[in-house]
Amino acid sequence: MNFKEIFNKTSNKDKNKFLFDLLLNNATLRKEFLDNVKITEIKLDLTDYSGFNENIISNYEEYKDMMESLELEETDWEDYTPRHSGYIEDWEAAQHMAEDEADEMFSFFEENIVSLFLGNKLEEVLEELISFYFAAKDAEINDPYENLGCDYFIDKHKGFMQYTIDKISQGNINDEKIINAISLFFKYFESQNEERHRDIKNFEQLLVLLINKMENNDLLLPIEKLTTFNSKHCPLLAVSIEEKLGDISAWLQKANKTLFDDTEIGKKLLGYYLDENFTEYLNVAKNLFNHNKEFWAEIISKNIKITNDKDFYKDIHFQLCISTNKIIHYLNIKTILTEDEKLNLHENLGYKIVFRVKIYETEKQFDKIKQLTEENADAWAFNKIIEPILNKYPEFCFKLIKDKAEEKIERERGRGTYSTIASWLLQAKKIISFESQTQDLINNLYNHKPNLPALKDEFRQSGVV
């Protein structure tokens, strides 16, 4: 048997492995191979696009008709089943009924997604999600009392998307099937007007999951070309493709360019620089923070110390004071805040009185708490506001509680009123130097004329007596 016969009878797998190992270990041969090889562009099979588009149109019409068939002008109380045994307002019950009717109408959807996925029909999964989304956007539902709300089916779509992502993340899909489905997806959106291109963002997490499940990265190259037209509407996908291809330079360039377009891009970039270049991490962190302080403050705070950048550290925890109302963040910067900055913080906190009280308590500025208590004597959080000064200004606190309790019992009735009065009296009982006066006040209220049995019961239950 000559060499040609042996070669022809050798499996392609063995020949490819031998050739690959030979080229891998011989730089001269590898260079010659690369200089002469012709790379054939991968062709995507889009022959099913007409069917893909027709199915979306058909499903869209069906789903839109279903949504618009809902009659929510009248509430059918005969079919109402309460969600729980507690008290439910009529308007809340009407909302529940509308939601239950809408949920029942599309109860088949998730089961259908699973069935299509198990049948290896990824393209049809996308058809379903696209058609439902646009039907949800366009449907004009007869809902004069807004029992369902204008965004209910958009929110349903978000739930269906997450359900689909959860299911697909657990399974395996052929690379070519993924490429074909994504290609059909983009071809569909390219045929739509510019306004609808923005809607790609609602499908981006699913698209990213699909490309991350692929094993053959070479197939991603044509997808990258497809996303160029739409990259501003799916920046996370474009960055994820670069990451998947392994070109760090291209990935960094694209990630930095689209830094503010998607929070996931910012998180990925921060993670990379945290490991590779902390100076650059600080630069990116500052850019992100200045772009959206409330979102990025807590994420960045986990990796920034006062020794890294004192002013940036202060800015982050200043924002966290405003966003979270947690005293730990104030304690982190208490010693490096100027008096003007402390005043500015209180101005930013505004009506977040309870947290402002905690700050003044930390600073032992009880006179400021007394002022806030006077200004907010009718606040719902009165007990939390007054508590730190009960034994700093005992006469002031007792008189304020006494006046509030006596005024309220003369003006209002009901268990809610009595429970509130009881909570004030429990605060008064903490005033060390006014025990006898507090007891006299409790006795007078307890023995109110006319007799108030519900008040007495509330006093007993709360521990006032």
Solvent accessible surface area in square Angstrom, and as a share of the most:
residue,aa,sasa,rsa
1,M,152,0.68
2,N,90,0.46
3,F,157,0.65
4,K,145,0.61
5,E,80,0.36
6,I,86,0.44
7,F,95,0.40
8,N,99,0.51
9,K,153,0.65
10,T,46,0.27
11,S,57,0.37
12,N,109,0.56
13,K,166,0.70
14,D,82,0.42
15,K,46,0.20
16,N,97,0.50
17,K,130,0.55
18,F,144,0.60
19,L,82,0.41
20,F,127,0.53
21,D,54,0.28
22,L,77,0.38
23,L,23,0.11
24,L,102,0.51
25,N,126,0.65
26,N,57,0.29
27,A,67,0.52
28,T,105,0.61
29,L,67,0.33
30,R,88,0.32
31,K,131,0.56
32,E,99,0.45
33,F,82,0.34
34,L,115,0.57
35,D,98,0.51
36,N,107,0.55
37,V,61,0.35
38,K,182,0.77
39,I,162,0.82
40,T,116,0.68
41,E,101,0.45
42,I,57,0.29
43,K,165,0.70
44,L,43,0.22
45,D,79,0.41
46,L,53,0.26
47,T,113,0.66
48,D,87,0.45
49,Y,36,0.14
50,S,71,0.46
51,G,29,0.28
52,F,4,0.02
53,N,37,0.19
54,E,111,0.50
55,N,62,0.32
56,I,4,0.02
57,I,93,0.47
58,S,69,0.45
59,N,25,0.13
60,Y,41,0.15
61,E,87,0.39
62,E,95,0.43
63,Y,8,0.03
64,K,45,0.19
65,D,88,0.46
66,M,44,0.20
67,M,0,0.00
68,E,55,0.25
69,S,69,0.44
70,L,1,0.01
71,E,115,0.52
72,L,10,0.05
73,E,88,0.39
74,E,144,0.64
75,T,42,0.25
76,D,75,0.39
77,W,122,0.43
78,E,166,0.75
79,D,108,0.56
80,Y,51,0.19
81,T,106,0.61
82,P,73,0.46
83,R,122,0.44
84,H,93,0.41
85,S,124,0.80
86,G,43,0.41
87,Y,179,0.68
88,I,24,0.12
89,E,74,0.33
90,D,106,0.55
91,W,153,0.54
92,E,52,0.23
93,A,4,0.03
94,A,12,0.09
95,Q,60,0.27
96,H,19,0.09
97,M,32,0.14
98,A,3,0.03
99,E,39,0.17
100,D,69,0.36
101,E,80,0.36
102,A,0,0.00
103,D,51,0.27
104,E,124,0.56
105,M,48,0.21
106,F,3,0.01
107,S,76,0.49
108,F,81,0.34
109,F,1,0.00
110,E,65,0.29
111,E,132,0.59
112,N,45,0.23
113,I,3,0.01
114,V,40,0.23
115,S,67,0.43
116,L,19,0.10
117,F,33,0.14
118,L,143,0.71
119,G,40,0.38
120,N,82,0.42
121,K,92,0.39
122,L,3,0.01
123,E,26,0.11
124,E,63,0.28
125,V,0,0.00
126,L,0,0.00
127,E,10,0.05
128,E,18,0.08
129,L,0,0.00
130,I,0,0.00
131,S,0,0.00
132,F,0,0.00
133,Y,12,0.04
134,F,3,0.01
135,A,0,0.00
136,A,10,0.08
137,K,94,0.40
138,D,51,0.27
139,A,19,0.14
140,E,143,0.64
141,I,48,0.24
142,N,59,0.30
143,D,24,0.12
144,P,73,0.46
145,Y,152,0.58
146,E,126,0.56
147,N,18,0.09
148,L,11,0.05
149,G,27,0.26
150,C,124,0.74
151,D,81,0.42
152,Y,40,0.15
153,F,5,0.02
154,I,32,0.16
155,D,79,0.41
156,K,44,0.19
157,H,4,0.02
158,K,120,0.51
159,G,39,0.37
160,F,8,0.03
161,M,11,0.05
162,Q,96,0.42
163,Y,56,0.21
164,T,0,0.00
165,I,30,0.15
166,D,61,0.32
167,K,68,0.29
168,I,1,0.01
169,S,56,0.36
170,Q,141,0.63
171,G,20,0.19
172,N,152,0.78
173,I,19,0.10
174,N,85,0.44
175,D,18,0.09
176,E,100,0.45
177,K,47,0.20
178,I,0,0.00
179,I,4,0.02
180,N,19,0.10
181,A,0,0.00
182,I,0,0.00
183,S,0,0.00
184,L,1,0.00
185,F,0,0.00
186,F,0,0.00
187,K,76,0.32
188,Y,9,0.04
189,F,0,0.00
190,E,68,0.30
191,S,70,0.45
192,Q,45,0.20
193,N,96,0.49
194,E,85,0.38
195,E,114,0.51
196,R,56,0.21
197,H,8,0.04
198,R,146,0.53
199,D,9,0.05
200,I,0,0.00
201,K,78,0.33
202,N,65,0.33
203,F,0,0.00
204,E,3,0.01
205,Q,96,0.43
206,L,0,0.00
207,L,0,0.00
208,V,14,0.08
209,L,33,0.17
210,L,0,0.00
211,I,0,0.00
212,N,79,0.41
213,K,49,0.21
214,M,5,0.02
215,E,158,0.71
216,N,66,0.34
217,N,53,0.27
218,D,88,0.46
219,L,14,0.07
220,L,0,0.00
221,L,89,0.44
222,P,15,0.10
223,I,0,0.00
224,E,42,0.19
225,K,136,0.58
226,L,37,0.19
227,T,2,0.01
228,T,97,0.56
229,F,120,0.50
230,N,0,0.00
231,S,38,0.24
232,K,138,0.59
233,H,23,0.10
234,C,0,0.00
235,P,3,0.02
236,L,5,0.02
237,L,0,0.00
238,A,4,0.03
239,V,0,0.00
240,S,3,0.02
241,I,0,0.00
242,E,13,0.06
243,E,75,0.34
244,K,47,0.20
245,L,48,0.24
246,G,51,0.49
247,D,72,0.37
248,I,84,0.43
249,S,84,0.54
250,A,28,0.22
251,W,9,0.03
252,L,33,0.17
253,Q,134,0.60
254,K,56,0.24
255,A,0,0.00
256,N,61,0.31
257,K,171,0.73
258,T,21,0.12
259,L,12,0.06
260,F,96,0.40
261,D,76,0.39
262,D,19,0.10
263,T,53,0.31
264,E,58,0.26
265,I,0,0.00
266,G,0,0.00
267,K,81,0.34
268,K,70,0.30
269,L,0,0.00
270,L,8,0.04
271,G,36,0.34
272,Y,62,0.23
273,Y,19,0.07
274,L,68,0.34
275,D,118,0.61
276,E,115,0.52
277,N,69,0.36
278,F,70,0.29
279,T,94,0.55
280,E,55,0.25
281,Y,2,0.01
282,L,26,0.13
283,N,69,0.35
284,V,3,0.02
285,A,0,0.00
286,K,68,0.29
287,N,74,0.38
288,L,1,0.01
289,F,5,0.02
290,N,105,0.54
291,H,106,0.47
292,N,64,0.33
293,K,96,0.41
294,E,124,0.55
295,F,76,0.32
296,W,5,0.02
297,A,0,0.00
298,E,79,0.35
299,I,51,0.26
300,I,0,0.00
301,S,21,0.13
302,K,157,0.67
303,N,54,0.28
304,I,7,0.04
305,K,140,0.59
306,I,70,0.35
307,T,119,0.69
308,N,58,0.30
309,D,36,0.18
310,K,107,0.45
311,D,88,0.45
312,F,11,0.04
313,Y,27,0.10
314,K,25,0.11
315,D,70,0.36
316,I,1,0.00
317,H,11,0.05
318,F,32,0.13
319,Q,24,0.11
320,L,2,0.01
321,C,0,0.00
322,I,33,0.17
323,S,41,0.27
324,T,37,0.21
325,N,52,0.27
326,K,109,0.46
327,I,50,0.25
328,I,93,0.47
329,H,21,0.10
330,Y,1,0.00
331,L,85,0.42
332,N,53,0.27
333,I,0,0.00
334,K,56,0.24
335,T,127,0.74
336,I,36,0.18
337,L,14,0.07
338,T,75,0.44
339,E,125,0.56
340,D,111,0.57
341,E,51,0.23
342,K,34,0.14
343,L,110,0.55
344,N,67,0.34
345,L,1,0.00
346,H,15,0.07
347,E,118,0.53
348,N,74,0.38
349,L,4,0.02
350,G,30,0.29
351,Y,205,0.78
352,K,78,0.33
353,I,19,0.10
354,V,36,0.20
355,F,7,0.03
356,R,42,0.15
357,V,3,0.02
358,K,90,0.38
359,I,2,0.01
360,Y,18,0.07
361,E,78,0.35
362,T,37,0.22
363,E,41,0.18
364,K,154,0.65
365,Q,64,0.28
366,F,41,0.17
367,D,86,0.45
368,K,76,0.32
369,I,0,0.00
370,K,53,0.23
371,Q,95,0.42
372,L,9,0.04
373,T,0,0.00
374,E,95,0.43
375,E,110,0.49
376,N,30,0.15
377,A,19,0.15
378,D,137,0.71
379,A,34,0.27
380,W,227,0.80
381,A,7,0.05
382,F,4,0.02
383,N,41,0.21
384,K,119,0.50
385,I,1,0.00
386,I,0,0.00
387,E,77,0.35
388,P,29,0.18
389,I,0,0.00
390,L,4,0.02
391,N,74,0.38
392,K,111,0.47
393,Y,67,0.25
394,P,39,0.24
395,E,125,0.56
396,F,43,0.18
397,C,0,0.00
398,F,17,0.07
399,K,123,0.52
400,L,32,0.16
401,I,0,0.00
402,K,69,0.29
403,D,62,0.32
404,K,24,0.10
405,A,0,0.00
406,E,63,0.28
407,E,98,0.44
408,K,34,0.14
409,I,3,0.01
410,E,122,0.55
411,R,153,0.56
412,E,57,0.25
413,R,117,0.43
414,G,32,0.31
415,R,117,0.43
416,G,56,0.54
417,T,12,0.07
418,Y,8,0.03
419,S,53,0.34
420,T,50,0.29
421,I,0,0.00
422,A,1,0.01
423,S,34,0.22
424,W,22,0.08
425,L,0,0.00
426,L,62,0.31
427,Q,11,0.05
428,A,0,0.00
429,K,89,0.38
430,K,95,0.40
431,I,0,0.00
432,I,122,0.62
433,S,72,0.46
434,F,33,0.14
435,E,97,0.44
436,S,76,0.49
437,Q,74,0.33
438,T,3,0.01
439,Q,83,0.37
440,D,84,0.44
441,L,3,0.02
442,I,0,0.00
443,N,64,0.33
444,N,103,0.53
445,L,8,0.04
446,Y,50,0.19
447,N,86,0.44
448,H,23,0.10
449,K,165,0.70
450,P,93,0.59
451,N,83,0.43
452,L,18,0.09
453,P,89,0.56
454,A,29,0.23
455,L,0,0.00
456,K,43,0.18
457,D,34,0.18
458,E,26,0.12
459,F,0,0.00
460,R,125,0.46
461,Q,132,0.59
462,S,46,0.30
463,G,41,0.40
464,V,3,0.02
465,V,81,0.46
